Amino acid sequence: MSELEQLIKTTNELESFIKTTRNSLELKRALAVQNTVVKGRPWDDVAQELGVCRTFICKWRSRYKKHGVEGLRLGYQGSKSYLSAEEKQEIISWLHEQEHWSVNALRDEIDLRYDVVYKSKQSYYALMHQAKLSWKKTQKRNSRHDPELVETKRNEIENKVLQERSGILIKKTLFFFVDECHLLWGDALGYVWGPRSERIELPISNERERQTYYGALNLLTGYAFTFPAEAGNGEETVGFLKHLRQRFQGRRIVLAWDGASYHRSDLVKSYLTGLNDDRSEEQRLIHCIKFAPNAPEQNPMEDVWLAAKNYVRKHWYEIETFEQVKEYFKTYVDCMRFQSEKLNWYGRLQLI
């Protein structure tokens, strides 16, 4: 058979196989062979397109050369049906070395190394479980998050706490972590136990009905309090700062908060400038420190909000109106003493 005739034969049988196979793994093998043998495409391009490695392409080119399209099938002669104990341990070690995991990648690796393809995905799930991996939901992370800046800010706040230590201990100076929360009626919805055949329903007329709260968590005592507001803006922020001054008359206030635009608004700047006049940093009536941007997890007040929302969800069966949602939420925040580990990040252990 001439070279041209062989190429035509290869082309036809691969095209026929690709059209008829119903298995995604067999299809991937055939495409790897077709694109590199028949079409002559670069291996790296094909590997990236199919999500495989060059070794995968090399293996199935060789298998096709020896056995034809039958060698591309899952049950080709000579394949094993299971892994030995030693091979399982090797695969588990391989899983520990990876940064990202998927059943497809695991299947390809086992197939490539040991010529084993399990009929059931449960076998791959079992290997994932043995490697102490579990199926979980991905979490969002701001791409502009800067761990080094977060650490720098953390040290800056801790140093400020140490500078103010004597005043904090005698409660002449109060150190607060400040944040805002937009409570929705829909926040009362959550996971609860109930009969499998029944829906658990909470009567809600407007899931988006909301209430904004400013909150402050005291570093020394672990107690927090809320300040209801119409919205998060410059005017309401000034109102919150005035509330702090009125509530804690005669004491200096140091607060750490994020860089929200309304925290930096002209209204807030004007109020703080007029309040502090020409006082030095150590004498300011209200001194503000900003957290690192794009990292809300550094603020302990975030944990308070989460705990309060969870409390509301646990008492869903007692709630009939949004007024009750607000009552449960605010009462929890204002009455509980919080032991967030994050408070210790900022030198609390050196105060008590």
N, C-alpha and C positions, 0 to 999 in steps of 0.2 A: 504494500500500500504506500503510495507516494505521500510526501509530506503534506501536500495540499488536501489529498483525500482524507488523511488522518485528522487534519484541522477541521474539515467539514463534518466528519463523523463526530468529533469531540463537541463541536458547536451544536449539532442537532441533538445529541443525547443529553447534553447539559440543559439545553433549552427545554426539552421535553420533561426532564426531571424537575426543573424549576417550576414548570407550569403545573405539574401533577402532585408534587409532594405537599402534604398538609402539615408537615412538622417544621416549626420555625428553626430548629437547630440544623436539620438536614438542609433547609434552604440556605442558611448562613454558610454552611460548608460548600454547597454548590456554587454560591455567588463568589466565594473566595477563590475557587478554582477557575470559574468562568472569567472573572475580571482580570486575573493575573496570567492565565494560560491562553485564553482565546483573545481577550481584548488587549492584553499586554500592558495593563495599567501598572503604575508604580505600587509596590507592596505597601508602602507607608500610607498612601492615599486610601487604598482598599481597607487596610487595617483600621484606620480612623473612621471610615465610613460605616464599617460593619461593627465597630466596637470590639475588635479582637486584636491579638498581638501577631507579630510576624511568625512566631513559632506555630500558631494555629494555621496560618496559611501554608507554611512549609509542610506541616503534618498532612493536611488534606489534599494537597497537590500530590504528595507521595502516595497516599492511600488511593487516590483516583488513578494514578499511573499504574498501580499494581492490580487493582480490583475493579476499575471502571466505576460507574455510578452506584453499583451495588455496595462498594466500599464506603460510600457516603451515607448509607442508611444507618439508622440507630442500631439495628440488630444484626450488623454484619458479622460473619463467622469469625470467631476468635475473641470477641469482646467479652469482658467480665460483667457479672451482674451485681457485684457488690465490692466494697473496699475492705481490705484487711484491717485489723486493729492498728497496725503500724501506719498504714496509709491514712487512716482516719486522723491519727495524731498529727501526721505531716500536714494534712489539710487544715486542721484546727490551728496549727502553728502559722500556716499561711494566712488564715483569716485574721489572726492577731497582728500581723504585719501590715494589714491594709488600712487605709484611711477612710475608704468608702466601701459599702457592702451592698450586694444584690444577689438574689438567687441565680440570675442569669450568669453573672460573673463566676459564681461558685460552680455552677454546672459546667461552664466552659473549662474552668481550671481542672476539675476532676476528669472531664472527658479528655482533655489535652494530656494530662499526666498519666492517667491509668486506664484509658479507654473504657471508662465506666459511665453509663448514662442511666440514671434511675427513672423508672416509669412514673413514679409519684413524686410530686414536689414535697411531700411530707418528709421524705428522706433528706432533702436539702434543709428543710426547716429544723430537723433534728440536729443536723451538724451545726447550724447557726446557734441553736440552743446550747449545745455542748461547748461552743466557743464563748458562751455567756453573752450572746448578742440577742437583742429582742427587737420586735417590730414597734416603732414609735413614730410619732408625728414630728416633722421637722419644725424648728422654731426660727422665727425671724431674727436676724441680726443686722443692725445697720452697717452697711459696707464702709461707712466713714468712721466707725468706732476705732479709737486709737488706744490700745491697752497701755502704752507707755505714758500717754497724757493722763489717763485715768489714774495710774499709779502716782504720777507727779502731783496731781490734784489731791489724791488721798493723803499723801505725805504733807502737803501744804495745810490741809484742814487739821490733821493730827497735830502739826506744829502749832497751829493757832489755838487748839484746845489746850495744849501744854502752856502756852503763853498766858492764857486766861484762867489757868487751873485754880489759882487762889481765889479769884473772884467767883468762879463757878461753884466752888465748894461751899462758900458762905452765901451763895445765891444772890450775890450782888450783881453777877453777870449770868444771863441765861443763854444757853446755846441750843438753837432749834434747827431741825431739818425740816424744810418747808416744801410742800408740793401741792398741786391742784388735782382734784378728781371730778370727773363729770359722771355722776351717778345716773344710770338709766333704769327705768322700770324693768326693762328686759334683763337687767343684771340679777334679778331675783330667780331667773331660770337657771337650772343646773341639773346635774345628775343626782337621781334619788333612787331608792329601792322601791319596787312595786311589782304587782302581779304581771307576768309576761304578757298576758292577753289583754291588759288594760292600759290605756293612755293615762299618764299623770298630767293633769291640766291645771294651769294657774290662770285665773281670769285677768286678762290685761286688755284694756281698751286702747292704749297707745304705748307700744313697746319703746318708742323713742322719747317719751316724756323724760325730762332730765332735770337734775339739780346739780349746780356746781358748788364744790366745797374747796376752800383753802384749808390746809391742814398743817399743823406744826407738831413735831415730836421732840420732846425734851431729852437731850443727850444724857443728862445726869439721872433723871427720875424714871425715864422710860414711859412717861405718860404723854398722851397726845390730846389735842383738842381740834375742833372743826369751826370754821367760820363760813356760813352759807353766803353765796354770792349769786348775782344774776348771770354772770359769765366770767371767763378768765380774760381780763383786759387791764389796761393801765389804771382806770378809775377804780375798779374793784380791788386791785392790788394795793393801791394807796389806802383804800378803806380798811383792808386787812392789816396793813402796817400800823395804821392809827389805832386799830383794835388792840394790837399787841402792846402799844404804848399805854393805852388806857387800862388794859388788863393787868399789866405788870409795871405799874407806876414806880418810878424811882430806881429802876434797874436797867442796866445796859443790856442790849440784846444783840447777840451775834447769830446770824442765820446763814445756813447753806442751802442754796436752791439752784435750779438749772438756769440755762440762759434763754428762757422763753422770751419772745419779743416784748411782751407786756411787762416783764421784769426789768427790761432795759428801756422802757418807754420814757418819753420826755416828762410825763406826769410823775413817774416814780423818781426819776433823777432829780427833778425839781423839788419834790417833797423831801428826799433824803439830804439834798444840799441845804435846804432851809433848816431842816431839823438839826443836822450836825454842824452847821455853820463852818467855822474854821478849826474845828477840833481835830486833834491828831487821831490816828487810827485807834489807839488805845483808849481814847476818851469818847469816841463816837457813841451816840445814844443807840443807833442801829448800824451795825456793820455787816455788810453782805459779802459772802464768798460764793463764787460760782463753781458748780461741779464741772467736770470735763463734758464736752458736748457728746451727744449721740450715745449715751450710756446711762439710761434711767435706772439700771440695776444697782447703781452705787448709792442711791438715796434710800435710807431705811424707811422713809415715809411711804414709799411704794409698797412695802410689805404690810404696812398698816392698812392701806386701802384694800389690798387683796384679802387680808384676814377679815375685814369688815364685810366685804362682798360675800365671802364664803359663809359668814355667820348669817347673813340675810338668806342665802340659798338653803341653809339647813332648816330655817324656820318658814319655808315657803308655804306650808299648810296653814299658817296663822295669818297670812298676808292676803288682803283683799283690795287694798288701794295703794296708790303710789305714796300717799302720806305715810302709810305704815312702813313702806320700804325705807323712806327717809328716816323715820323714827328709829327703826331697828339699826340702821347703818350708823347714824349719828350717836346713838346711845352706846353702841359697842365701842366706837372710837374714843368717845369722851370718858368712858369708865374703865377701860382695860389698861393694864400696865404691860407694856410690850418688852419682850426680852430678845429682840432681834440681834442675831450674831453680828449684823452690820454695825451696830452701835459700837462694838468692840474694835472695829476697824479704825475708828477715829479716836482712840485713846480713852474710852470710857473706863477700862479696867484700871487706868492710872488715876481715876477720880474716886474710886470706891474701895 
